Structures are given as C-alpha cells and as structure tokens.
Amino acid sequence: MTERCTGSGEDPGAPTVGWASGPLGAVQRADRVIGRSTAARARAVAAFAAERPASVDRPAGQRGAMGAARRSARPQVLADVSEWAAPELVVALSISQRAAEQLLERSLTLVHRLPRTLVALERGAVNTGHVWPLLEHVAPIADDGLRAEVEAELLAWVADRSVTTGAQLGAKARRVVLARDVRAAARRLTAALRGRGVTCRPGTTEGTAVVSALLTVPEAQAVMDALGRYVDAVDDDPEDTRTREAKMADCLLDLVLRPGETGLPPVQAQVTLVASLSTMAGGDEPGEIGGEPVPAEMVRALARALGLIPDVAEPGATMPEVTEPEDTEPEDTEPGDTEPEDTEPEGTEHGSGRPWEGEDPTGEQRALEDWWAATERRVLAEGWRGAEAPPPAEQERWWAEQARLDAMPTAADLWDPGESPRAAVLDPAPVPIAVGTGTSSWAAADSAVDTAGLALLDLDRALGRARTAVARAERADALDEEAWQGSPGGRLSGAADSLEALAAMSSEQREALADLLTRTSGGGLVDRPRVAVRNAVTGALLALTDLPGLRRAARSSRGLGPPPDTPGYRPGARLDRFLRARDRRCRFPGCRAPVPRGGELDHDRPYPDGATSATNLAGYCTSHHRGKHQAPGLRHELARDGTLTVTTASGLVAVTTPPPF
C-alpha cells in the first residue's frame, strides 16, 4: 500500500511513487535524511577547505614543495586548497588519505560546479546514488553555461520519471554529454589516458591481491584476447580442474615473471616475508608478506619455493590415531581419517552382527565396535533431542524400540523390486476401484493408509539414522580437533610464545630452523633471514638479529635490543634495517603506504639536537614526511617506545604505535 502525493506543493520532498506505509516508509524517510546529511557535509567540507588555502603551501619550485607531476595530477577544483587539508580529514573522520582527497573533490564540485544537484539532494528530489553519475559525467564540462544546461536537463528528466536508478541516469548522462560536448569529451579521454597504469590492492580473501591495469578499451580487449589464446594453445589436461580465468592468470604470471623467449634480462623481485618460528615449523599462526597478512600455509609454501625449508609434508599434517598416546599413524591410513569407510563384507547385513568374529585375534575391531556403540549412547544421552537426558530405564526402552523398528520391513521392501520406491511414494500407481462395491473401496483405502504409514515409518527411521550420523560426525570432529591439539602442529599453534614453541618442537624441526638461520644471502634470496625478538604481550619488536648475533648475545651479558645509535645523520645498515622492520608502514594516522626502501626515516628531534637512534626515528611515506615539516600547525611527538602522537591545526590528537609482530 502506498500514499500518493496529490500535489507538489504539499510535500516537495516526497518520492515520485509516493510514501509507503509501515517500515518501508521509514526507509524512504531515512533515505531523505541521508541525502540531506550528505549535502550538509559537502557544504561543511567546502567551508573547511576555504580555511585551508593553498597559499600556505610552499610555492612550486622550492625545495620540498609538491612536485610538478603531483601538482598537475590534482583535480582542478583542489587547485586553491592546501595539500595538507586532506590529512586533517583523515584524523577527524578515520578515513584513508585517498578517501579524504575524494571527499574534498566531491564536496567542492557539488558546491561550486553542480549547485542545482546539491539543492535537489537537500530537497529529496535525487538520492546519493544519482549524485555519482552527475559528478562523473556532468561536472567535468568546462563551459559553465553548458554544464548548467546539461545539469538542469538531467534533473528534469529524473523528475518526470517514476523510478530512475543511478545506472539509468548514468547512461542518459553519457548520451547527453557526448551529443553536446564532443570535443571536450575527447580531451577528457586523452587526459585520462595519461593517468593509466597498474595498481595493486588486497583481495577480499586473506592471502590474495588484485592487480588492476587502466588501459584503453581496445588495449584491454587485446590483452584479454591474447591471454585467452595462450590458454587455448596449452594442451587440455582432463585432470586440470582450473577455470579458464585461473589459467589466464597463470599465463599472465608466466609472461611477466618468466619471459623465457623474449630475450629480456631476468629481474629479481623483492618481497618481505615475516613469520614466527611456530609458523615455519608447522603452526597455524598467520604470517605477513609485503605487509599483508597471509595464512600460515602460504608462508610455508613461499618458504619452500625459496628453498628456506625442505619441500616435505607439513610437520603437523599427519594426525595421530585417537586411541594411540604417541604421535604416530599407520602407513596405510590417510591423514585426517578418523572413521572407517562405510563398507561391509559380502553377505553381512548392516547391524546383523560382527562379521569379524573368529577372524580378529587381536580384538582391535571388536574393541572399536564396542567403543563406537558406547560413544553413540553417550552422545545421544548428552543431547537427547535438545532436552535433558531421560532416566536410564526410559533410554533402555527407547533402544529396545529402535531395535524393534530396525527389524521391521521398510516401505521399499514391500514395493515391487522393479519399481523405484521413491517414485512409488511420490507418484503411487492408481488403485482400481470397483463401482458400487464398498468393500473394494475400503480395501483400497486401507491399502493406501498402510502404504502411507510404512512410508512415514521409513522416513522416521531415516531421520533417526541421520541424527545418529550427525552425532557421530560431531564426535569425530571433536576427537579430530583433540588429536590435532596434541599433534606437533597443534602444540605449536597453542604455544604462548616462541620459547614455548621451541620447547614443543621435535629435534628434526629444531635442526631445520637452525639450518634456516645459518643460510646467508645469495641464490634466490636478496638478504639473509633475520630473527625478530618481540614482546610476547604487546608484539613490539625488541631486536632484529641473526644466528651470529644470537651466539654473541649468548656469550655476552648485554642481551638483545635495538641497534646502537649511529654517529652521523643517516642511520647505519643495522639501525636502518631495524626501523624499517619495526614500522613497515607510514606512521601517520590512517596511512597504510609502505615505508620506501630508501630514505623517509625522519628524526623526531632534528639532528644534531636529536640522536640518530631507534628512539628518535620513525618511518613515513614521502607525502607525510613532507607534511611533518610543512603542514601549518601539525606537531609530531615520538616516545621512546615508538608511540607517535600527532596533533593537527584543528586541535585533534591521534596516537599510533608500530604494528605488532
């Protein structure tokens, strides 16, 4: 049911389809509130930007000023706004730098270039979904008069329709703009192509990433067609279960990383792998590759590919037998098998006895059957149809009834062997009834009732067996988890710290880790593996060393800690390595940009008043490093433990700490 708006003067903000009653009407009104709030935020952001003029920034050409490439890449609407306005929005709204810059651009565009759209949003004539296509297609029109005409035409088009989605408005806007602003559209396409490139962002699943390439339409289609042809040229393996898209991704990797027939010189990729001792030895603690969290198995797969650990089965992959106290398993048992296969010897009916009687001298199979029977009774007693367990006497009567039902024939036993029991239940054959003979009619009815009763009985017995199977599966899962907790991999995953993990390792695992620590750079490795000593409670990095360093610390009484101060302005190799491992990403609040490999380690107290030390240096990205020294009113304070406090010109205070290991 809807309430139609009879006139625009009564409620100018009413939807074109009218107000709905009940919760749906509340949704419509909430959408109007969102639109008005979005418009109010845009006006407030524009007012804030007016208080941060670009005149406070360093002029172009001065040392440390914004580079020419970055300046030319900024939207024209931000030309008069300080580059340090966005970092304040980051701190105030807990959003990323990119999101802050986009919010500034959208808000200023709505206020200064699309004023009619902003008013329509405040009145409820359009919603936030309509704003995006107008920002994308109408706002870039350079001619103010033409832009205003196109904006008014599209808003009128929306007002004359009952329902208009953002996608529909976008399609209409593209047609109108291409028809009335042809040359400008071509110029915008040319400018957009100057910004084409390749980017990488984390995927939606841990351990994945998305590589995107901005290309022209023909270039993108040519790339996709070429990858498809590479896939088609590969021999079709019937055992290959990869999708076509997965094969195309593998072909892309081969072409980029292994260009064997191009004649190009090989390149060496550098990624940083961070993993705990327990992870490398087979535990479940996730690791980190290039600053992104990844599952433990992916860490070990990369380590095996680099030759850091032997290419063998996982230390904890073989699960022990539930009944055995030792972490061993028979050779003919697959890892993870906790229940025998559902097979029976020929001529033995299910539940009719023990087919191994007289053939089981050790009694193992008999003991297993007795154990399963006891487990089944115990599980059903603990969770008796979701209620409290009945008294023992009632349980015995229930088991006796189950035995009686098991002995009865099922509906399938009574039907014709040539007929499908399921088909007979769903579509029983018509029963002939003699007209005028009541006896035959009642006999047919009795037969139908009996058939239905047997079907219901068979269904009830099937449900009972299903409940029993579920209970067995749940118990098997619990036993499997209990066995995993007692296995080497489970003990490593449950270790509270590295010392406990070392204690839980086998001698072979300790030897493998010792061999890993003795490896040096060379071969496929850019640098030797390092040992990160961390605080077991906070995860803070305490020291970064290697096997010789561990031996020196063991012989001396100094222990382990951050590298000593460097007597010059630039940190030494050990201190530089420690700081980049400690911070890994830019320390400005909200920023996730990695610290560049060269430079961008900044003194909190300027050198030489402040030492070149771990307590006076922090890592930044290039942009926020510049902002620390140039943004008006911005203050940074670094504590000895690495905690960074940032205070903005607006008086906002944000605190960041180094990411834990």
C-alpha positions in Angstrom: 0.0 0.0 0.0 1.3 3.5 -0.9 0.1 7.0 -0.2 0.2 9.1 -3.3 1.3 12.7 -3.1 -1.6 14.7 -4.7 0.4 17.8 -5.3 3.9 19.0 -5.4 3.1 21.9 -3.0 2.0 19.5 -0.2 5.3 17.7 0.1 8.0 18.7 -2.4 10.4 16.1 -0.9 8.0 13.1 -1.5 9.1 10.3 -3.7 7.6 10.3 -7.2 5.9 7.0 -6.4 4.5 8.3 -3.1 5.2 7.4 0.6 4.9 3.8 1.6 3.3 2.8 4.9 5.0 0.9 7.7 8.7 0.1 7.8 9.2 0.8 4.0 8.0 4.4 4.5 10.6 4.7 7.3 13.2 3.5 4.9 12.2 6.2 2.4 12.3 8.9 5.0 15.7 7.7 6.3 17.0 7.9 2.7 15.9 11.5 2.6 17.8 12.2 5.8 20.9 10.6 4.3 20.6 12.9 1.3 20.2 16.0 3.4 23.1 14.9 5.6 25.3 14.3 2.6 24.5 17.8 1.3 25.2 19.3 4.7 28.6 17.5 4.9 29.5 18.7 1.4 28.9 22.3 2.4 30.8 21.9 5.6 33.8 20.3 3.9 33.8 23.2 1.3 33.8 25.7 4.2 36.7 23.8 5.9 38.7 23.8 2.6 38.2 27.6 2.3 40.0 27.9 5.7 43.0 25.9 4.3 44.1 27.9 1.2 47.0 26.8 -1.0 48.8 30.0 -0.2 50.2 28.4 3.0 51.9 25.7 1.0 55.5 26.0 -0.3 55.5 27.6 -3.7 56.3 25.5 -6.7 60.0 25.2 -7.4 61.1 25.5 -3.8 63.0 22.6 -2.2 60.5 20.2 -0.6 57.4 21.6 -2.4 54.9 19.5 -4.2 56.4 18.0 -7.4 55.2 19.2 -10.8 53.8 15.7 -11.7 51.7 15.5 -8.5 50.6 19.1 -8.8 49.4 18.6 -12.4 47.6 15.3 -11.3 45.5 17.1 -8.7 41.9 17.9 -9.7 41.4 21.5 -10.9 38.8 22.0 -8.1 41.5 21.5 -5.5 44.0 24.0 -7.0 43.2 26.6 -4.4 43.2 24.2 -1.4 46.2 23.3 0.7 47.6 19.8 0.2 47.6 19.5 4.0 43.8 19.7 4.3 43.3 16.1 3.4 45.5 14.7 6.3 43.3 16.7 8.8 40.2 15.0 7.4 42.0 11.6 7.8 42.4 12.2 11.5 39.0 13.8 12.0 37.0 11.1 10.2 39.2 8.0 10.4 39.3 7.6 6.7 42.2 6.9 4.3 44.2 9.7 2.5 42.7 8.7 -0.8 39.1 8.9 0.7 39.9 12.3 2.2 41.0 13.7 -1.1 38.0 12.2 -2.8 35.7 13.8 -0.2 37.3 17.2 -0.7 37.0 16.9 -4.5 33.3 15.7 -4.4 32.3 18.3 -1.9 33.9 21.2 -3.7 32.5 20.0 -7.0 28.9 19.8 -5.7 29.1 23.2 -4.1 30.8 25.1 -6.9 30.1 23.2 -10.1 26.8 21.3 -9.5 24.7 23.7 -7.3 21.4 22.5 -8.6 22.2 18.9 -7.8 23.2 19.9 -4.3 19.8 21.6 -3.8 17.9 18.7 -5.3 19.7 16.4 -2.9 18.7 18.5 0.1 15.1 18.5 -1.0 15.0 14.8 -1.7 14.4 15.1 -5.5 17.5 12.9 -6.0 19.4 10.5 -3.8 23.0 9.9 -3.2 23.1 7.2 -6.0 22.1 9.9 -8.5 25.0 12.1 -7.5 27.7 9.8 -8.7 26.9 9.9 -12.5 26.4 13.6 -12.4 29.8 14.1 -10.7 31.4 11.7 -13.2 29.9 13.0 -16.5 28.4 16.5 -16.0 30.9 18.1 -13.5 33.9 17.8 -15.9 32.2 20.0 -18.5 34.4 23.1 -18.7 31.9 25.6 -20.1 29.9 26.9 -17.1 26.8 27.7 -19.2 26.7 24.3 -21.0 27.3 22.5 -17.7 24.3 24.3 -16.1 22.1 23.4 -19.1 23.0 19.7 -19.1 22.6 19.6 -15.3 19.1 21.1 -15.5 18.1 18.8 -18.4 19.1 15.7 -16.5 17.4 16.8 -13.2 14.2 17.5 -15.1 14.4 14.1 -16.8 14.7 12.4 -13.4 11.7 14.4 -12.0 9.5 13.3 -14.9 10.0 9.6 -14.2 8.5 7.3 -11.6 11.7 5.3 -10.9 15.2 6.3 -12.1 18.3 4.3 -10.9 21.8 5.7 -10.8 22.7 3.4 -13.7 19.9 4.7 -15.8 20.9 8.3 -15.1 24.5 7.5 -15.9 23.5 6.1 -19.3 21.4 9.1 -20.0 24.2 11.5 -18.9 26.7 9.8 -21.2 24.4 10.2 -24.2 23.6 13.8 -23.5 27.3 14.8 -22.8 28.6 13.0 -25.9 26.0 14.8 -28.0 26.5 18.3 -26.7 30.2 18.3 -25.6 32.0 16.1 -28.2 35.4 17.9 -28.3 35.6 18.2 -24.5 34.8 14.5 -24.1 37.7 13.7 -26.4 40.0 15.9 -24.4 38.9 14.3 -21.1 39.6 10.9 -22.6 43.1 12.0 -23.6 43.8 13.4 -20.2 42.5 10.2 -18.5 44.8 8.0 -20.6 47.8 10.0 -19.3 47.0 8.6 -15.9 46.7 5.0 -17.0 48.8 2.5 -15.1 48.9 -0.7 -13.0 47.9 -0.8 -9.3 47.7 -3.5 -6.6 45.2 -3.8 -3.7 44.4 -6.5 -1.2 41.9 -9.1 -2.2 38.7 -9.9 -0.3 40.3 -13.2 0.9 43.4 -13.3 3.1 46.4 -14.1 1.0 45.1 -12.7 -2.2 45.6 -9.4 -4.1 44.1 -7.8 -7.1 46.3 -6.3 -9.8 44.4 -3.8 -11.9 45.6 -2.1 -15.2 43.9 1.1 -16.6 44.1 0.8 -20.3 42.1 1.9 -23.4 39.2 -0.3 -24.3 40.9 -1.8 -27.4 44.1 -2.4 -25.4 42.2 -4.2 -22.6 40.3 -6.3 -25.0 43.5 -7.2 -26.9 45.2 -8.3 -23.6 42.2 -10.4 -22.7 42.1 -12.0 -26.1 45.8 -12.7 -26.1 45.6 -14.4 -22.7 42.7 -16.5 -23.9 44.7 -17.6 -27.0 47.6 -18.6 -24.7 45.2 -20.7 -22.7 43.8 -22.3 -25.8 47.3 -23.1 -27.0 48.0 -25.2 -23.9 47.3 -28.9 -24.1 44.0 -29.7 -22.5 44.6 -31.9 -19.5 41.4 -33.7 -18.4 42.7 -33.7 -14.8 43.3 -30.0 -14.7 40.4 -28.5 -12.6 41.4 -24.9 -13.1 38.8 -22.5 -14.5 39.6 -20.6 -17.7 40.1 -17.4 -15.7 42.6 -19.2 -13.4 44.5 -20.4 -16.5 44.6 -16.9 -17.9 46.1 -15.6 -14.6 48.8 -18.3 -14.7 49.6 -17.4 -18.2 49.9 -13.8 -17.2 52.3 -14.7 -14.4 54.4 -16.8 -16.8 54.6 -14.0 -19.3 55.6 -11.3 -16.7 57.8 -13.3 -14.4 59.3 -15.9 -16.7 59.7 -14.2 -20.2 61.9 -17.1 -21.5 61.5 -16.3 -25.2 61.6 -12.5 -25.1 65.3 -12.1 -24.7 64.8 -9.7 -21.8 67.3 -9.9 -18.9 65.9 -11.6 -15.8 64.7 -9.5 -13.0 64.8 -10.1 -9.3 61.6 -9.4 -7.3 61.9 -8.5 -3.7 59.2 -9.4 -1.1 59.5 -9.3 2.7 58.3 -12.4 4.5 57.6 -12.2 8.2 56.8 -15.4 10.0 57.1 -16.8 13.5 59.1 -19.8 14.5 55.9 -21.8 15.1 54.6 -20.9 11.6 57.7 -22.0 9.9 57.7 -25.3 11.9 54.0 -26.1 11.0 51.8 -24.0 13.3 48.7 -22.1 12.4 49.8 -18.5 13.3 49.4 -16.3 10.1 52.4 -14.6 8.6 53.0 -11.4 6.6 54.2 -11.0 3.0 54.8 -7.4 1.8 52.9 -6.0 4.8 49.7 -8.0 4.1 48.6 -10.9 6.4 48.5 -14.3 4.8 47.7 -17.8 6.0 50.4 -19.9 7.6 50.3 -22.5 4.7 51.0 -19.7 2.2 54.0 -18.6 4.2 55.4 -22.1 4.2 54.7 -22.5 0.5 56.7 -19.4 -0.3 59.5 -20.5 2.1 59.6 -23.9 0.3 59.7 -22.2 -3.1 62.7 -20.1 -2.0 64.4 -23.2 -0.5 64.2 -21.9 3.0 62.6 -25.0 4.4 62.6 -28.6 3.0 59.9 -29.4 0.4 58.3 -32.1 2.6 54.9 -32.7 4.2 53.9 -30.3 7.0 55.2 -31.3 10.4 51.7 -31.5 11.9 49.9 -32.7 8.8 49.8 -36.4 9.8 47.2 -36.7 12.5 47.8 -39.3 15.3 45.3 -42.1 15.9 42.8 -41.2 18.6 43.4 -44.3 20.6 47.2 -44.1 20.5 49.1 -42.0 23.0 52.0 -41.4 20.6 52.0 -39.1 17.6 52.1 -41.9 15.1 49.8 -43.2 12.4 49.7 -46.4 10.4 51.3 -46.1 7.0 48.1 -47.2 5.1 45.9 -44.5 6.8 45.3 -41.2 5.1 46.0 -38.2 7.3 42.8 -36.9 8.9 40.9 -40.3 8.6 39.0 -40.8 11.9 36.3 -43.1 10.9 36.4 -46.4 8.8 34.8 -46.4 5.4 31.1 -47.3 5.2 31.7 -50.8 3.6 30.7 -54.2 4.8 31.8 -57.7 3.9 29.7 -59.6 1.4 26.7 -61.4 2.8 26.6 -59.4 6.0 23.6 -57.1 6.6 24.1 -53.8 8.3 23.7 -54.2 12.1 23.3 -58.0 11.9 26.3 -58.9 13.9 30.1 -58.8 13.8 31.5 -60.2 10.6 35.0 -60.4 12.0 34.1 -62.9 14.8 36.7 -65.6 14.7 38.9 -63.5 12.4 40.1 -60.8 14.8 42.8 -62.4 17.0 43.9 -59.0 18.5 40.4 -57.9 19.3 41.1 -54.4 17.8 38.0 -54.4 15.6 35.8 -55.8 18.3 37.1 -53.0 20.7 36.5 -50.4 18.0 32.8 -51.5 17.5 32.2 -51.5 21.3 33.8 -48.1 21.6 31.6 -46.7 18.8 28.5 -48.2 20.4 29.3 -46.6 23.8 30.1 -43.3 22.1 26.8 -43.3 20.3 24.9 -44.0 23.5 26.8 -41.3 25.4 26.3 -38.7 22.7 22.6 -39.3 22.5 22.3 -39.3 26.3 24.1 -35.9 26.4 22.0 -34.3 23.8 18.6 -36.2 23.8 16.6 -34.3 21.2 17.8 -31.0 22.6 16.3 -31.7 26.1 17.6 -33.2 29.3 18.6 -36.9 29.2 15.7 -39.3 30.1 16.2 -41.7 33.0 18.3 -44.8 32.2 15.2 -47.1 32.2 13.4 -44.9 29.6 16.6 -44.8 27.5 16.7 -48.6 27.5 13.1 -48.8 26.4 13.9 -46.3 23.6 16.8 -48.5 22.5 14.6 -51.6 22.5 12.0 -49.8 20.4 14.8 -48.8 17.9 15.9 -52.4 17.7 12.2 -53.5 17.0 11.9 -50.9 14.3 15.2 -51.9 12.7 13.8 -55.5 12.4 10.6 -54.3 10.6 10.5 -54.2 6.8 10.7 -50.8 5.2 8.4 -49.4 2.6 11.0 -50.1 0.0 10.9 -53.8 1.0 7.2 -54.0 0.3 7.1 -52.4 -3.1 7.8 -54.1 -6.4 11.5 -54.6 -6.9 11.2 -53.3 -10.5 9.7 -50.0 -9.3 11.6 -47.1 -7.7 10.5 -46.8 -4.1 10.9 -43.0 -4.3 8.7 -42.9 -7.4 6.1 -45.0 -5.7 5.9 -42.7 -2.7 5.8 -39.5 -4.8 3.5 -40.8 -7.5 1.8 -44.1 -6.4 0.0 -46.1 -9.1 -3.8 -45.6 -9.1 -5.7 -48.3 -7.2 -8.6 -49.8 -9.3 -11.9 -49.3 -7.5 -15.0 -51.3 -8.5 -18.0 -49.0 -8.8 -20.8 -49.9 -6.5 -18.8 -52.2 -4.3 -18.0 -50.6 -1.0 -15.8 -53.4 0.2 -13.2 -52.8 -2.7 -13.2 -49.1 -2.0 -12.5 -49.6 1.7 -9.8 -52.2 0.9 -8.1 -49.7 -1.5 -8.3 -47.0 1.2 -6.8 -49.4 3.8 -4.0 -50.3 1.5 -3.3 -46.6 0.8 -3.2 -45.9 4.5 -0.9 -48.8 5.2 1.4 -47.7 2.4 1.5 -44.2 3.8 2.2 -45.5 7.3 5.0 -47.6 6.1 6.5 -44.6 4.2 6.2 -42.4 7.3 7.8 -45.2 9.4 10.6 -45.5 6.9 11.1 -41.7 7.0 11.2 -41.7 10.7 13.8 -44.4 10.8 15.9 -42.5 8.1 15.7 -39.4 10.3 16.8 -41.4 13.3 19.8 -42.8 11.4 20.6 -39.2 10.2 20.6 -37.9 13.7 22.9 -40.7 14.7 25.2 -40.0 11.8 25.3 -36.3 12.7 26.1 -37.2 16.3 28.9 -39.5 15.2 30.3 -36.8 12.9 30.3 -34.2 15.6 32.0 -36.6 18.0 34.6 -37.4 15.2 35.2 -33.7 14.7 35.8 -33.2 18.4 38.2 -36.2 18.5 39.9 -34.9 15.4 40.4 -31.5 17.0 41.6 -33.1 20.2 44.1 -35.2 18.2 45.3 -32.1 16.4 45.8 -30.2 19.6 48.0 -33.0 20.8 50.0 -33.2 17.5 53.2 -31.3 16.8 51.4 -28.7 14.7 48.7 -28.3 17.4 51.2 -27.8 20.2 53.0 -25.2 18.1 49.8 -23.3 17.4 48.8 -23.3 21.1 52.2 -22.1 22.2 52.0 -18.8 24.1 55.4 -17.5 22.9 58.5 -18.5 20.9 60.2 -20.2 23.8 57.2 -22.5 24.4 57.0 -23.1 20.6 60.7 -24.1 20.6 60.0 -26.5 23.6 57.2 -28.1 21.6 59.3 -28.7 18.5 60.8 -32.0 17.7 64.6 -32.4 17.2 64.1 -32.5 13.5 62.2 -29.3 13.5 64.8 -27.5 15.6 67.5 -28.7 13.2 65.6 -27.4 10.2 65.2 -24.0 11.9 68.9 -23.9 12.8 69.7 -24.7 9.1 67.4 -21.8 8.1 69.2 -19.4 10.4 72.6 -20.3 9.1 71.7 -19.5 5.5 73.1 -16.3 4.0 72.1 -14.1 1.2 72.7 -15.4 -2.4 70.9 -17.6 -4.8 67.3 -16.6 -4.9 67.5 -14.5 -1.7 68.0 -10.8 -1.6 69.0 -10.8 2.1 69.6 -13.4 4.8 66.8 -14.4 7.1 66.6 -12.4 10.3 65.3 -13.3 13.7 62.8 -10.8 15.2 62.7 -10.8 19.0 59.4 -9.4 20.1 57.5 -8.7 23.3 55.3 -11.7 24.0 52.4 -9.5 25.3 52.4 -6.4 23.0 54.1 -7.9 20.0 56.5 -4.9 19.8 59.8 -5.5 18.1 62.7 -5.7 20.6 65.6 -6.7 18.5 66.4 -7.8 14.9 69.3 -10.2 14.7 70.6 -13.4 13.0 72.3 -16.6 14.2 75.8 -15.0 14.8 74.0 -12.2 16.7 72.2 -14.8 18.9 75.5 -16.5 19.6 77.2 -13.2 20.5 74.4 -12.3 22.8 74.6 -15.7 24.5 78.3 -15.3 25.2 78.0 -11.7 26.5 75.9 -10.2 29.3 74.4 -7.4 27.2 71.5 -9.3 25.8 69.5 -8.3 22.8 68.0 -4.9 22.0 67.8 -2.2 19.3 70.9 -1.4 17.4 73.2 1.3 18.9 73.0 4.9 17.8 74.6 6.0 14.5 77.2 8.8 15.0 76.0 10.5 11.7 72.9 11.9 10.1 71.9 8.8 8.2 71.3 5.6 10.1 73.7 2.7 9.7 72.7 -0.5 8.0 71.7 -2.3 11.2 69.6 0.6 12.5 68.0 1.2 9.1 67.0 -2.4 8.9 65.6 -2.5 12.4 63.5 0.7 11.9 62.0 -0.5 8.6 61.1 -3.8 10.2 59.6 -2.1 13.2 57.4 0.4 11.4 56.9 -1.3 8.0 54.2 1.2 7.0 53.9 5.0 7.3 53.4 6.1 10.9 51.0 8.9 10.1 47.5 8.1 11.5 45.4 6.2 8.9 48.1 5.8 6.3 49.0 2.3 5.1 51.6 3.2 2.5 54.8 1.2 2.9 57.9 2.9 4.1 60.1 3.3 0.9 63.2 1.2 0.8 65.4 4.2 0.6 65.1 7.3 2.8 61.9 8.6 4.6 63.3 7.7 8.1 62.8 11.0 9.9 64.3 12.4 13.1 61.7 13.4 15.7 64.1 15.9 17.3 66.1 17.4 14.4 69.7 16.3 14.1 72.1 17.0 15.7 70.0 18.1 18.7 68.4 14.6 18.4 70.3 11.4 18.1 70.2 9.1 15.1 68.6 6.3 17.1 65.7 3.9 17.3 64.0 6.2 19.9 64.3 9.3 17.7 63.5 7.9 14.2 60.2 6.9 12.6 59.2 5.8 9.1 56.9 7.7 6.8 55.7 7.7 3.2 57.1 10.5 1.1 53.9 12.7 1.3 53.5 12.5 5.1 57.3 13.0 5.6 56.9 16.3 3.8 53.7 17.2 5.7 55.5 16.7 9.0 57.8 19.6 8.2 55.5 21.7 6.1 51.9 21.4 7.2 51.0 24.5 9.3 50.1 23.7 12.9 50.9 20.0 12.6 53.0 18.6 15.5 54.6 15.1 15.9 55.9 13.7 19.2 57.7 10.3 19.2 58.1 8.5 22.6 61.0 6.2 23.4 58.8 3.1 22.9 57.9 4.2 19.3 54.5 5.6 20.1 53.8 8.6 17.9 51.4 11.4 18.9 50.1 13.7 16.1 48.3 17.0 16.8 46.6 18.8 13.9 46.0 22.5 13.5 42.4 21.9 14.5 43.5 20.6 17.9 42.7 16.9 17.1 45.1 14.4 18.7 45.8 10.9 17.2 48.2 8.2 18.5 49.8 5.4 16.6 52.1 2.6 17.6 54.3 0.4 15.5 52.4 -2.6 14.1 52.8 -5.7 16.3 54.7 -8.8 15.1 
